[in-house]
Amino acid sequence: MLGGRKPADLVQVLDLTDADVAVDLLQHISEDKQQETLAAMVDSAEVSELLQYQDDTAGGLMTSDYPVVLETTTMPNALDQLRLLGPDAKDINSVLLVDTEHRLVGSLSVTRLALARAHMVVGDIMDRKINSVVAVTDQEECAGVMQRYNLSLLPVVDWEGRLAGVVLAEDLMDVVAEEATEDMFRIASVGGERIAGPLTNSLRRRLPRVYINLATAFLAAVMVSPFEDTITKVMALEVFLPVVASQGGIGGTQAVTLVVRSMALGEVPRRSGLRLLSCELALGLIHGVALGIVVGFVAYLWKGNFTLGLVLGFAMLGNMLVAGMFGARVPLLPRHLKMDPAVSSAAFVTTFTDVIGFVLFLGLAAVLIDHLV
């Protein structure tokens, strides 16, 4: 829609908008038209500065329209600067403090500012512990910092520590939702699709993963084939194969989804793999015991064979442990290889749990075959 507008028409709108909004609009038109529009704007310096950053970085998300005062400013003068903002001041809960070279030195809540004595300067009572990011920081990392420290705004500085702008929490809400949607689509291998999009686009994106899943299904079949004689002797085993596979697949997918999301939010440091693994193994053990008791009891009541219930219960326990282990470790491997962990982790974990679940169940049954027939 913007591409068909003349620069003169765009200027009339952009001159009335905030700089960060103007940047968002300009990014939807060609570079030539951007330059022509900027040249015609009344005040394009701030917009031009923001345009140099990628839209998925802190610089692309930040705004410079936020109260900043010198650390040597007196309390009355600082309050006067806030009053000049008029109605916009009602949404501000803190001000940022800089030194004479515009380096970020701290922050001060509006409440403390209003209650301070008039003879004091803001630097006397400012909070020097302040989290900030550089302009090239990825938007996912920004969201992780704001969530970790429960921030309503995140200052953005250059490499010398000079304040460039702030990222507001409200601007990151859409980013978090967008990133979560992208991760969900990548896990399901439908990224970039639209329900009303062309059929060829959907086929091109889905068919490769379908073939991969088909190959892994044949792998599971190959692993089961050595136990054909065991299944022939005890047909009840075939009935419970889907139970073992499905529960392991669900447990693994849950672990993968949690780990991928936590990695996207920066909650999984590179050296926390062992702690993450122990946590998922503990959950797998608890789930395995709980599910193993239930399915073993159901198998015993249904088929009247205590050994069958025992085999199914232990197979379920082992498969849930495997699901937790692979669910915690597989997403970390693509990260070490500089790949996206959301793309293929779920498919590999499901394959591993299916194959190992089948082998555990049928292997135990083969060992105890004399007690099952």
NORPE-V57466 format. One record per pair of residues at least 24 apart in sequence whose ideal C-beta (glycine too) atoms are under 10 Angstrom apart, sorted by the first residue. I is the first residue (numbers start at 1). J is the second residue. If there is no record, write none. Layout:
i->{I	I}
j->{J	J}
//
This chain:
i->{1	2	2	2	2	2	2	2	3	3	3	3	4	5	5	5	6	6	6	7	7	7	7	7	7	7	7	7	7	8	8	8	9	10	10	10	10	10	10	11	11	11	11	11	11	11	11	12	12	14	14	14	14	14	14	14	15	15	15	15	15	15	17	18	18	18	18	18	19	19	19	19	19	19	19	19	19	19	19	19	19	19	20	20	20	20	20	20	20	20	20	20	20	20	20	21	21	21	22	22	22	22	23	23	23	23	23	23	23	23	23	23	23	23	23	24	24	24	24	26	26	27	27	27	27	46	49	49	49	50	50	50	52	53	53	53	53	53	54	54	54	54	55	55	56	56	56	56	56	56	56	57	57	57	57	57	57	57	57	57	57	57	58	58	58	58	58	58	58	58	58	58	58	58	58	58	58	58	58	58	58	58	59	59	59	59	59	59	59	59	59	59	60	60	60	60	61	61	61	61	61	61	61	61	61	61	61	61	61	61	61	62	62	62	62	62	62	62	62	62	62	62	62	62	63	63	63	63	63	63	63	64	64	64	64	64	65	65	65	66	66	66	66	66	66	66	66	66	66	66	67	67	67	67	67	67	68	68	68	68	68	68	68	68	68	68	69	69	69	69	69	69	69	69	69	69	70	70	70	70	70	70	70	70	70	71	71	71	71	71	71	71	71	71	71	71	71	71	71	72	72	72	72	72	72	72	73	73	73	73	74	74	74	74	74	74	75	75	75	75	75	75	75	75	75	75	75	75	75	75	76	76	76	76	77	77	78	78	78	78	78	78	78	79	79	79	79	79	79	82	82	82	91	91	91	92	92	93	93	94	94	94	94	94	94	95	95	96	96	96	96	96	96	96	96	97	97	97	97	97	97	97	97	98	98	98	98	98	99	99	99	99	101	101	101	102	102	102	102	102	102	102	103	103	103	103	103	103	104	104	104	104	104	104	104	104	104	104	105	105	105	106	107	107	107	107	130	130	131	132	132	132	132	132	132	132	133	133	134	134	134	134	135	135	135	137	138	138	139	139	139	139	139	139	139	140	140	140	140	140	140	140	140	140	141	141	141	142	142	142	142	142	142	143	143	143	143	143	143	143	143	143	143	143	144	144	144	144	144	144	144	145	145	145	146	146	147	147	147	147	147	148	148	148	176	176	179	179	179	180	180	180	182	182	182	183	183	183	183	183	183	183	183	183	184	184	184	184	185	186	186	186	186	186	186	186	186	187	187	187	187	187	187	187	187	187	187	187	187	187	188	188	188	189	189	189	189	189	189	191	191	191	209	209	209	212	212	212	212	213	213	213	215	216	216	216	216	216	216	216	217	217	219	219	219	220	220	220	220	220	220	220	220	221	221	222	223	223	223	223	223	223	224	224	224	224	224	224	226	226	226	226	227	227	227	227	227	227	227	228	229	229	230	230	230	230	230	230	230	230	231	231	231	233	233	233	233	233	234	234	234	234	234	234	234	234	234	234	234	234	236	236	236	236	236	236	236	236	236	237	237	237	237	237	237	237	237	237	237	238	239	239	239	239	240	240	240	240	240	240	240	240	240	240	240	240	240	241	241	241	241	241	241	242	243	243	243	243	243	243	243	243	243	243	244	244	244	244	244	244	244	244	244	244	244	244	244	244	244	244	245	245	245	245	245	245	245	245	245	246	246	246	246	247	247	247	247	247	247	247	247	247	247	247	247	248	248	248	248	248	248	248	248	248	248	248	248	248	248	248	248	248	248	248	248	248	248	248	248	249	249	249	249	249	249	249	249	249	249	250	250	250	250	250	251	251	251	251	251	251	251	251	251	251	251	251	251	251	251	251	251	252	252	252	252	252	252	252	252	252	252	252	252	252	252	252	252	252	252	252	252	252	252	253	253	253	253	253	253	253	253	254	254	254	254	254	254	254	255	255	255	255	255	255	255	255	255	255	255	255	255	255	255	255	256	256	256	256	256	256	256	256	256	256	256	256	256	256	257	257	257	257	257	258	258	258	258	259	259	259	259	259	259	259	259	259	259	259	260	260	260	260	260	260	260	260	260	260	260	261	261	262	263	263	263	263	263	263	264	264	264	268	268	268	268	268	270	270	270	272	273	273	273	273	273	274	275	276	276	276	276	276	277	277	277	277	277	277	278	278	279	279	280	280	280	280	280	280	280	280	281	281	281	281	281	281	282	282	283	283	283	283	283	283	284	284	284	284	284	284	284	284	284	284	284	284	285	285	285	285	286	286	287	287	287	287	287	287	287	288	288	288	288	288	288	288	288	288	288	288	288	289	289	289	289	290	290	290	291	291	291	291	292	292	292	292	292	293	303	305	305	305	306	307	307	307	307	307	307	307	307	308	308	308	308	310	310	310	310	311	311	311	311	311	311	311	311	311	311	311	311	312	312	312	313	314	314	314	315	315	315	315	315	315	315	315	315	315	316	316	316	317	318	318	318	318	318	318	318	319	319	319	319	319	319	319	319	319	320	320	321	321	322	322	322	322	322	322	322	323	323	323	323	323	323	324	325	325	325	325	326	326	326	326	326	327	327}
j->{28	26	27	28	29	30	33	37	28	29	30	33	29	29	33	37	33	36	37	32	33	34	35	36	37	38	39	40	41	36	37	40	37	34	36	37	38	40	41	36	37	38	39	40	41	42	44	40	41	38	40	41	42	43	44	47	40	41	42	43	44	47	47	46	47	63	64	65	43	44	45	46	47	48	49	50	51	62	63	64	65	165	46	47	50	60	61	62	63	64	65	165	167	168	171	47	63	65	46	47	50	51	47	48	49	50	51	52	53	55	59	60	61	62	63	50	55	60	61	50	51	51	54	55	60	165	135	164	165	135	164	165	135	135	136	156	164	165	135	136	138	139	139	175	138	139	140	142	175	178	179	133	134	135	136	137	138	139	141	142	156	167	132	133	134	135	136	137	138	139	141	142	145	154	155	156	157	164	165	166	167	172	133	134	135	136	137	156	158	164	165	167	135	136	139	167	135	137	139	142	143	154	156	165	166	167	168	171	172	174	175	133	135	142	153	154	155	156	164	165	166	167	168	171	153	156	165	166	167	168	171	156	163	164	165	166	165	166	168	92	94	95	96	153	155	163	165	166	167	168	92	94	95	96	110	166	95	96	97	98	102	104	155	163	165	166	95	96	97	98	108	113	121	122	123	126	97	98	99	100	102	105	121	122	123	97	98	99	100	103	105	106	108	121	122	123	124	126	128	97	99	100	121	122	123	124	97	121	122	123	116	118	119	120	121	122	108	112	113	114	115	116	117	118	119	120	121	122	124	125	116	118	119	120	121	122	108	110	113	114	116	121	122	110	113	114	116	118	122	110	113	114	152	168	170	152	153	152	153	126	127	130	151	152	153	122	126	126	130	132	153	155	163	165	166	121	122	123	126	127	128	130	163	155	157	161	162	163	123	161	162	163	160	161	162	157	158	160	161	162	163	164	157	158	160	161	162	163	130	132	155	156	157	158	161	162	163	164	130	161	163	130	131	132	153	155	154	155	155	156	157	161	163	164	166	167	157	167	158	159	161	164	159	164	165	167	179	266	167	171	172	175	176	178	179	172	175	176	179	183	263	264	265	266	264	265	266	167	171	172	175	176	266	167	169	172	173	175	176	179	180	264	265	266	176	262	263	264	265	266	267	172	265	266	172	176	172	176	265	266	267	265	266	267	264	265	261	264	265	261	264	265	264	340	342	257	260	261	263	264	340	341	342	343	257	260	261	342	342	260	340	341	342	343	344	345	346	253	256	257	260	261	331	341	342	343	344	345	346	347	342	346	347	213	342	343	344	346	347	340	342	343	343	344	347	344	347	348	351	347	350	351	351	347	348	350	351	352	354	355	351	354	351	354	355	245	351	354	355	356	357	358	359	355	358	355	354	355	356	358	359	362	354	355	358	359	361	362	359	362	363	366	358	359	361	362	363	365	366	362	366	369	362	363	365	366	367	369	372	373	362	365	366	365	366	369	372	373	303	305	307	308	311	362	365	366	368	369	372	373	299	302	303	304	305	308	312	365	372	303	308	311	312	361	362	365	366	369	372	362	299	302	303	308	295	298	299	302	303	308	309	311	312	315	316	361	365	315	354	357	358	361	362	354	291	295	298	299	312	315	316	319	357	361	291	295	312	315	316	318	319	320	353	354	356	357	358	360	361	362	319	350	353	354	355	356	357	358	361	350	353	354	357	287	288	291	292	295	315	316	319	320	323	353	357	284	288	291	315	316	318	319	320	321	322	323	324	326	327	349	350	352	353	354	355	356	357	358	360	319	323	346	349	350	351	352	353	354	357	287	320	323	350	353	280	283	284	287	288	291	316	319	320	321	322	323	324	326	327	349	353	280	284	319	320	322	323	324	325	326	327	328	330	345	346	348	349	350	351	352	353	354	357	323	327	345	346	347	349	350	353	280	283	287	323	324	327	349	279	280	283	284	323	324	325	326	327	328	329	330	331	345	346	349	323	326	327	328	330	331	341	342	345	346	347	348	349	350	327	331	342	345	346	283	327	328	331	327	328	329	330	331	332	335	341	342	345	349	327	330	331	334	335	340	341	342	343	345	346	331	342	331	331	332	334	335	341	342	340	341	342	328	331	332	335	341	332	335	336	332	328	329	332	335	336	328	328	327	328	329	331	332	324	325	327	328	329	332	324	328	324	328	321	323	324	325	326	327	328	329	320	321	322	324	325	328	321	324	320	321	323	324	327	328	317	318	319	320	321	322	323	324	325	326	327	328	317	320	321	324	320	324	316	317	319	320	321	323	324	313	314	315	316	317	318	319	320	321	322	323	324	313	316	317	320	316	317	320	316	317	319	320	316	317	318	319	320	317	372	371	372	373	371	364	365	368	369	370	371	372	373	365	368	371	372	364	368	371	372	360	361	362	363	364	365	366	367	368	369	371	372	361	364	365	364	360	361	364	356	357	358	359	360	361	362	363	364	365	357	360	361	360	356	357	359	360	361	363	364	352	353	354	356	357	358	359	360	361	353	357	356	360	349	352	353	355	356	357	360	349	350	352	353	356	357	353	349	352	353	356	350	351	352	353	356	352	353}
//
